[in-house]
Amino acid sequence: MSIICGVPLLECVYCLACARWAWKRCLLTAGHDSETWGLANAEEFEPVPRLCRYILAVYEDDLRNPLWEPSEGYGINPDWLVLKKTYEDTGGRAPPYILYVDHGHADIVLAIRGLNLAKESDYQMLLDNKLGQKKFDGGYVHNGLLKAAELVLESEFEILKGLVEKYPNYTLTFTGHSLGSGVAAMLALMAVQNKDKLANIDRNRIRCYAIAPARCMSLNLAVRYADVINSVVLQDDFLPRTATPLEDIFKSLFCLPCILCLRCMRDTCMSEEKMLKDPRRLYAPGRLYHIVERKPFRCGRFPPVVRTAVPVDGRFEHIVLSCNATSDHAIVWIEREAQRALHLMHEKDHDMQIPEKQRMERQETLQREHTQEYKAALQRAVTLSVPHAFTPSQYGTFDEEEGDSSQGSSKESSVLSSKNDKKRENRDD
C-alpha cells in the first residue's frame, strides 16, 4: 500500500522539478549574464565595428566593388591589403584570412572568416577535438583550432615580423568571427609565447578581438590572457554559451535540438562550483563585451548597451532559449549593432563636451581600471581553486600576478571588481 501511495508522490516531485527547471529556463535572459558588469565606453569599444568590417572583407571577391557596402568611416582601403588567402591557399587546413595594415589606426590586422557551411574541411577542423586532448601553457585548448593557428603563424610569421619591425608603434591585432574567432584566439596565445618569431614584440602591442567566439580554452587561460584577448557577444548568441563539445554538436546535426536540450538541462542542474572544478571545460576567451539590445517581456530592439568585465564565474554558462539565438551570431548583425552602440557612446561624449586633455586622462584611468579588474579576476580564480592556477609558466600564473596578495579572499576580489564597475558607471553617466 505504501509503495502504491509513493508512486504518485514521486511523480508529483518529478513534475514539480521539471516545472521549476522549465520556469528557470524561460525566465533566463541574456541580460542576466552581464547585469552586474560595468559599462564600456567609446575608447575601449572603438575597434569592434571596424574589425567586423575587416572580417567581412575576407568574404569579398573584389574589395574595390564590395558586396557589403561599408558604412561611413568603416571602409577598407584595397591599397593597404598585404595578402589574402583562400581555401585553396590553406589547403582547407585553416579558414581564409587577410592581412591588412590600417595606417589610419596604426594597426596590423589579421582577420579570419567564420564557418563555411559548404566546406567539409571546416567541420573537420571543429571535430578535431576531445576535451582534455590538447594541453597548452598549463591549460587546455581546442586541438583543431590550435592546429589551424599553427599553420597560419608558420605561413605568415616572416611577413608579420617584417611589418612589426617596419611599424614599431603599430599594434598587432588578430580578429575573427565564429570559427575564425577561435583561430584568432589561438594565434594570440601563440604570438605571446613565440615573441621571438615576431621581432620580440611587447605583449601590450598584441591584442585579439574574438567576435561571436567559440569556447576554445580552459578557464585559467581565458582569465590569464584577458589583457590580450577580448570577446564580443551580441545578446542571445548561442555559441559562446554552448559548453557542448563542438564535435558532439556537428556529429549530431539531425538531433541537435535534443542534444542542446539535454546539455541545457545538465548545465542548469550542475553547480557553478563543479563547473569551475572541471579543468577540461572550455570557455569564451578573455575580457567579455556583451551587447544588450532587448529586454525581457518587451518587443523590439532598444538602443544597444555594451557591458564589459573579466568574469571568472558566470562566464556565459547557460544557453538562452530565444528565437534570436542564431541570428545574433551573424557577423552582419554584430557589425551593425556594434556600430550603433559606438555611435551612441560618441553622442554621449559629444553632449558632455569632453575636452581632449580630459579625454586622454579618461583613457589613462580606463587602462588602470582594466588592470585592476584583470588582477581582481586573477585573484578570484585562485580563491575559487580553479585547476592549474598554480601551474608554473614563464608567461604568468594566477598567483604570480599578485604575489602573496593572491591569497586574499574572494570577497576582497569581488569588492574590487564592484568598485571598478561603479567607477565606470559613474564616469559614463
C-alpha positions as CSV (number, residue, x, y, z in Angstrom):
1,M,0.0,0.0,0.0
2,S,2.8,2.4,0.9
3,I,4.5,1.6,-2.4
4,I,1.3,2.5,-4.3
5,C,1.0,5.8,-2.4
6,G,4.7,6.5,-3.0
7,V,4.4,6.4,-6.8
8,P,2.1,9.4,-7.2
9,L,4.2,11.3,-4.8
10,L,7.4,10.6,-6.8
11,E,5.5,11.7,-10.0
12,C,4.5,14.9,-8.3
13,V,8.0,15.6,-7.2
14,Y,9.3,14.8,-10.7
15,C,6.7,17.1,-12.3
16,L,7.5,19.9,-9.9
17,A,11.2,19.6,-10.6
18,C,10.6,19.7,-14.3
19,A,8.3,22.7,-14.0
20,R,10.8,24.5,-11.9
21,W,13.6,23.8,-14.4
22,A,11.3,25.0,-17.3
23,W,10.4,28.1,-15.4
24,K,14.0,28.9,-14.7
25,R,14.9,28.4,-18.3
26,C,12.1,30.6,-19.6
27,L,13.0,33.4,-17.2
28,L,16.7,33.3,-18.1
29,T,17.5,36.1,-20.4
30,A,20.8,37.3,-21.9
31,G,20.7,40.4,-19.7
32,H,21.2,38.2,-16.6
33,D,24.7,37.3,-17.8
34,S,26.1,40.8,-17.6
35,E,23.7,42.7,-15.3
36,T,26.5,43.3,-12.7
37,W,29.1,44.3,-15.2
38,G,30.4,47.8,-15.8
39,L,29.6,49.8,-18.9
40,A,32.1,50.0,-21.8
41,N,33.0,53.4,-23.3
42,A,33.9,54.6,-26.8
43,E,37.7,54.4,-26.3
44,E,37.8,50.7,-25.5
45,F,35.0,49.6,-27.8
46,E,36.1,51.7,-30.9
47,P,37.9,48.8,-32.7
48,V,35.0,46.4,-32.8
49,P,32.8,47.8,-35.7
50,R,36.0,48.4,-37.7
51,L,37.3,44.9,-37.2
52,C,33.9,43.4,-38.1
53,R,34.2,45.2,-41.4
54,Y,37.7,43.7,-42.0
55,I,36.3,40.2,-41.3
56,L,33.5,40.9,-43.9
57,A,36.3,41.9,-46.3
58,V,37.5,38.3,-46.2
59,Y,34.3,37.2,-47.9
60,E,34.7,39.7,-50.7
61,D,36.0,38.7,-54.2
62,D,36.7,42.3,-55.2
63,L,37.4,44.8,-52.4
64,R,37.1,47.7,-54.8
65,N,33.5,46.6,-55.6
66,P,32.3,45.1,-52.2
67,L,29.1,43.2,-51.9
68,W,28.6,44.7,-48.4
69,E,28.7,48.5,-48.7
70,P,30.9,49.9,-45.9
71,S,29.4,52.4,-43.6
72,E,30.9,55.8,-43.4
73,G,34.3,55.7,-41.7
74,Y,34.4,51.9,-41.8
75,G,35.7,51.1,-45.3
76,I,38.8,49.2,-46.2
77,N,41.5,50.6,-48.4
78,P,42.5,47.9,-51.0
79,D,45.9,49.5,-51.3
80,W,46.7,48.7,-47.7
81,L,45.9,45.0,-48.2
82,V,49.1,42.9,-47.7
83,L,47.7,39.5,-48.6
84,K,44.6,37.4,-48.9
85,K,44.5,33.7,-48.5
86,T,41.6,31.4,-49.7
87,Y,40.8,27.8,-49.0
88,E,43.0,26.8,-51.9
89,D,45.9,28.6,-50.4
90,T,45.5,27.0,-47.0
91,G,44.6,23.5,-48.3
92,G,41.4,23.6,-46.2
93,R,43.5,23.3,-43.0
94,A,42.7,26.9,-41.9
95,P,39.9,29.3,-42.8
96,P,40.5,32.1,-45.4
97,Y,42.1,35.3,-44.0
98,I,43.5,38.6,-44.9
99,L,46.5,40.6,-43.6
100,Y,45.8,44.3,-43.6
101,V,47.8,47.3,-42.4
102,D,45.4,50.0,-41.2
103,H,47.6,53.1,-41.3
104,G,44.7,55.3,-40.2
105,H,44.6,53.5,-36.8
106,A,48.2,52.3,-36.6
107,D,47.2,48.7,-36.6
108,I,48.4,45.5,-38.3
109,V,45.3,43.3,-38.6
110,L,45.0,39.6,-39.4
111,A,41.3,38.9,-40.0
112,I,39.8,35.4,-40.3
113,R,36.4,34.4,-41.7
114,G,33.8,32.3,-39.9
115,L,32.5,28.8,-40.5
116,N,31.6,27.9,-44.1
117,L,28.7,25.5,-44.0
118,A,29.6,24.2,-47.5
119,K,33.2,23.3,-46.6
120,E,33.8,19.9,-45.2
121,S,37.3,21.0,-44.1
122,D,35.8,23.5,-41.6
123,Y,33.8,20.7,-40.0
124,Q,36.9,18.5,-39.8
125,M,38.6,21.4,-38.0
126,L,35.8,21.6,-35.5
127,L,35.6,17.9,-35.0
128,D,39.3,17.5,-34.4
129,N,39.0,17.9,-30.6
130,K,38.2,15.9,-27.5
131,L,38.0,17.6,-24.1
132,G,41.4,17.3,-22.4
133,Q,43.1,16.3,-25.7
134,K,45.4,19.3,-26.1
135,K,47.3,20.9,-23.2
136,F,48.7,24.4,-23.7
137,D,50.6,26.6,-21.2
138,G,49.1,25.0,-18.1
139,G,45.6,24.7,-19.5
140,Y,43.6,23.1,-22.3
141,V,42.6,24.4,-25.8
142,H,40.7,23.2,-28.8
143,N,43.0,20.9,-30.7
144,G,41.7,21.6,-34.3
145,L,41.7,25.4,-33.8
146,L,45.2,25.4,-32.4
147,K,46.5,23.4,-35.4
148,A,44.9,25.9,-37.8
149,A,46.5,28.7,-35.9
150,E,49.9,27.0,-36.0
151,L,49.5,26.7,-39.8
152,V,48.7,30.4,-40.2
153,L,51.5,31.6,-37.9
154,E,54.0,29.3,-39.6
155,S,53.0,30.6,-43.0
156,E,52.9,34.3,-42.2
157,F,55.4,34.9,-39.3
158,E,58.1,36.3,-41.6
159,I,55.6,38.9,-43.1
160,L,54.3,39.7,-39.7
161,K,57.8,40.1,-38.3
162,G,58.7,42.5,-41.1
163,L,55.6,44.6,-40.5
164,V,56.2,44.7,-36.8
165,E,59.7,45.9,-37.3
166,K,58.7,48.4,-40.0
167,Y,56.0,49.9,-37.9
168,P,57.2,49.8,-34.3
169,N,54.4,51.9,-33.0
170,Y,51.6,49.8,-34.5
171,T,49.5,47.2,-32.6
172,L,49.3,43.7,-33.9
173,T,45.6,42.6,-33.9
174,F,44.2,39.1,-34.5
175,T,40.4,39.0,-35.1
176,G,37.9,36.5,-36.4
177,H,34.2,35.5,-36.3
178,S,32.8,32.2,-35.1
179,L,35.2,29.5,-36.2
180,G,37.7,32.3,-37.1
181,S,37.4,33.8,-33.6
182,G,38.8,30.5,-32.1
183,V,41.7,30.5,-34.5
184,A,42.4,34.2,-33.8
185,A,42.4,33.5,-30.0
186,M,44.9,30.6,-30.5
187,L,47.1,32.9,-32.7
188,A,47.1,35.5,-29.8
189,L,48.2,32.8,-27.4
190,M,51.0,31.6,-29.7
191,A,52.1,35.2,-30.5
192,V,52.6,35.9,-26.8
193,Q,54.6,32.7,-26.4
194,N,56.6,33.0,-29.6
195,K,57.5,36.7,-29.5
196,D,61.0,35.8,-30.9
197,K,59.3,34.9,-34.2
198,L,57.7,38.4,-34.2
199,A,60.7,40.6,-33.5
200,N,60.2,40.3,-29.8
201,I,57.1,42.3,-29.9
202,D,55.8,43.6,-26.5
203,R,52.8,41.8,-25.0
204,N,50.9,45.1,-24.7
205,R,51.1,45.5,-28.5
206,I,49.4,42.2,-29.1
207,R,45.6,42.0,-29.0
208,C,42.8,39.8,-30.2
209,Y,39.1,40.5,-30.8
210,A,37.0,37.3,-31.0
211,I,33.6,38.2,-32.5
212,A,30.9,35.7,-31.5
213,P,33.6,33.5,-30.0
214,A,33.7,29.7,-29.8
215,R,34.5,28.3,-26.4
216,C,38.1,27.3,-27.1
217,M,40.2,27.4,-24.0
218,S,40.1,26.4,-20.3
219,L,39.1,28.9,-17.6
220,N,42.7,29.6,-16.4
221,L,43.8,30.6,-19.9
222,A,40.7,32.6,-20.6
223,V,41.3,34.7,-17.5
224,R,45.1,34.8,-17.6
225,Y,45.1,36.2,-21.2
226,A,42.3,38.7,-20.6
227,D,44.7,41.6,-21.0
228,V,45.3,40.4,-24.6
229,I,42.1,38.8,-25.8
230,N,38.7,40.4,-26.0
231,S,35.4,38.6,-26.8
232,V,32.4,40.3,-28.3
233,V,28.9,38.7,-27.8
234,L,25.6,40.0,-29.2
235,Q,22.7,39.5,-26.8
236,D,21.5,35.8,-27.1
237,D,24.2,34.4,-29.3
238,F,24.3,30.6,-28.7
239,L,27.9,29.7,-29.5
240,P,29.7,31.4,-26.5
241,R,27.1,29.7,-24.3
242,T,27.4,26.3,-25.7
243,A,29.6,24.2,-23.5
244,T,28.7,21.1,-25.5
245,P,31.8,19.9,-27.3
246,L,31.6,21.1,-30.9
247,E,32.2,17.5,-32.1
248,D,29.0,16.4,-30.4
249,I,27.0,19.2,-32.0
250,F,28.1,18.6,-35.5
251,K,28.1,14.8,-35.3
252,S,24.5,15.1,-34.0
253,L,23.3,17.5,-36.6
254,F,19.9,15.9,-37.1
255,C,19.1,15.6,-33.4
256,L,20.8,18.9,-32.5
257,P,17.7,20.2,-30.5
258,C,17.7,17.1,-28.4
259,I,21.5,17.4,-27.7
260,L,21.2,21.1,-26.8
261,C,18.2,20.4,-24.6
262,L,20.0,17.6,-22.7
263,R,23.1,19.8,-22.3
264,C,20.8,22.7,-21.2
265,M,19.3,20.5,-18.5
266,R,22.6,19.2,-17.4
267,D,24.2,22.7,-17.1
268,T,21.2,24.1,-15.3
269,C,21.4,21.3,-12.7
270,M,25.2,21.4,-12.4
271,S,26.5,23.6,-9.6
272,E,28.8,26.5,-10.5
273,E,31.5,25.1,-8.3
274,K,31.5,21.8,-10.2
275,M,31.8,23.7,-13.5
276,L,34.8,25.6,-12.2
277,K,36.5,22.4,-11.0
278,D,36.5,20.8,-14.4
279,P,39.9,21.7,-15.9
280,R,38.9,20.5,-19.4
281,R,35.8,22.6,-19.7
282,L,36.3,25.2,-22.4
283,Y,35.2,28.9,-22.2
284,A,34.8,32.0,-24.3
285,P,38.2,33.7,-24.1
286,G,39.5,36.9,-22.4
287,R,37.7,40.0,-21.5
288,L,34.0,39.9,-22.5
289,Y,31.9,42.6,-24.1
290,H,28.2,42.0,-24.1
291,I,26.0,44.0,-26.5
292,V,22.5,44.1,-24.9
293,E,19.6,45.5,-27.0
294,R,16.5,43.6,-26.0
295,K,14.7,43.4,-22.7
296,P,12.6,40.6,-21.2
297,F,8.8,40.7,-21.9
298,R,9.3,43.6,-24.3
299,C,9.0,43.7,-28.0
300,G,11.5,45.2,-30.4
301,R,15.1,46.4,-30.1
302,F,16.3,49.1,-27.8
303,P,19.4,51.3,-28.1
304,P,22.2,48.9,-27.6
305,V,24.2,49.0,-24.3
306,V,27.7,47.4,-24.1
307,R,28.8,45.9,-20.8
308,T,32.2,44.5,-20.0
309,A,34.1,42.5,-17.4
310,V,36.7,39.8,-16.8
311,P,34.4,37.3,-15.1
312,V,35.6,34.1,-13.6
313,D,32.3,32.5,-12.6
314,G,29.2,33.4,-14.6
315,R,31.0,33.4,-17.9
316,F,28.1,32.8,-20.3
317,E,27.4,29.4,-18.7
318,H,23.8,28.8,-19.8
319,I,22.1,28.7,-23.1
320,V,19.3,31.3,-23.5
321,L,16.1,29.9,-25.0
322,S,15.5,32.6,-27.6
323,C,14.4,32.8,-31.2
324,N,17.3,35.2,-31.8
325,A,20.0,32.7,-30.5
326,T,21.2,32.0,-34.1
327,S,20.5,35.4,-35.7
328,D,22.6,37.1,-33.0
329,H,25.5,35.0,-34.2
330,A,25.6,36.7,-37.7
331,I,28.6,38.9,-38.3
332,V,26.4,41.4,-40.3
333,W,24.1,41.9,-37.3
334,I,27.0,42.2,-34.9
335,E,28.7,44.8,-37.0
336,R,25.5,46.8,-37.3
337,E,24.7,46.7,-33.6
338,A,28.3,47.4,-32.5
339,Q,28.3,50.4,-34.8
340,R,25.0,51.7,-33.3
341,A,26.4,51.2,-29.8
342,L,29.6,53.0,-30.6
343,H,27.7,55.9,-32.2
344,L,25.6,56.3,-29.1
345,M,28.7,56.4,-27.0
346,H,30.2,59.1,-29.2
347,E,27.0,61.1,-29.0
348,K,27.0,60.9,-25.2
349,D,30.6,62.1,-25.2
350,H,29.8,64.9,-27.6
351,D,26.8,66.0,-25.4
352,M,29.2,66.1,-22.4
353,Q,31.7,68.2,-24.4
354,I,34.7,66.4,-23.1
355,P,38.0,68.3,-23.8
356,E,40.9,66.5,-25.4
357,K,43.0,66.7,-22.3
358,Q,40.2,65.2,-20.2
359,R,39.6,62.5,-22.8
360,M,43.3,61.5,-22.5
361,E,43.1,61.4,-18.7
362,R,40.0,59.2,-19.0
363,Q,41.8,56.8,-21.3
364,E,44.6,56.5,-18.7
365,T,42.0,56.0,-15.9
366,L,40.3,53.3,-18.0
367,Q,43.6,51.5,-18.5
368,R,44.3,51.5,-14.8
369,E,40.8,50.2,-14.1
370,H,41.2,47.4,-16.6
371,T,44.4,46.4,-15.0
372,Q,42.8,46.4,-11.5
373,E,39.9,44.4,-12.8
374,Y,42.2,41.9,-14.5
375,K,44.2,41.4,-11.3
376,A,41.0,41.0,-9.3
377,A,39.9,38.3,-11.7
378,L,43.2,36.5,-11.3
379,Q,42.8,36.7,-7.5
380,R,39.3,35.3,-7.7
381,A,40.5,32.4,-9.9
382,V,42.9,31.5,-7.1
383,T,40.4,31.7,-4.3
384,L,37.9,29.6,-6.3
385,S,40.7,26.9,-6.7
386,V,40.4,26.9,-10.5
387,P,42.5,23.9,-11.7
388,H,46.1,24.7,-12.9
389,A,46.0,28.1,-11.2
390,F,49.5,27.3,-9.8
391,T,51.0,25.7,-12.9
392,P,54.5,27.2,-13.4
393,S,54.6,29.3,-16.6
394,Q,57.1,31.9,-17.7
395,Y,54.1,33.8,-19.1
396,G,52.4,34.3,-15.7
397,T,50.2,32.2,-13.5
398,F,47.3,33.4,-11.3
399,D,49.4,33.6,-8.2
400,E,52.4,35.4,-9.9
401,E,50.2,38.3,-10.9
402,E,49.6,39.4,-7.3
403,G,52.4,37.7,-5.3
404,D,51.4,37.0,-1.7
405,S,48.3,39.1,-2.0
406,S,46.8,36.5,-4.4
407,Q,45.8,34.5,-1.3
408,G,43.3,37.2,-0.4
409,S,39.6,36.3,-0.1
410,S,37.2,36.1,-2.9
411,K,35.2,38.8,-1.1
412,E,38.0,41.2,-1.5
413,S,38.3,40.4,-5.2
414,S,34.6,40.9,-5.7
415,V,34.7,44.2,-3.8
416,L,37.5,45.4,-6.0
417,S,35.6,44.4,-9.2
418,S,32.4,46.1,-7.8
419,K,34.3,49.3,-7.2
420,N,35.7,49.3,-10.7
421,D,32.1,48.7,-12.1
422,K,30.7,51.6,-10.0
423,K,33.5,53.9,-11.1
424,R,32.9,53.1,-14.8
425,E,29.2,53.6,-14.4
426,N,29.6,56.9,-12.7
427,R,32.1,58.1,-15.3
428,D,29.7,57.1,-18.2
429,D,26.6,58.6,-16.6
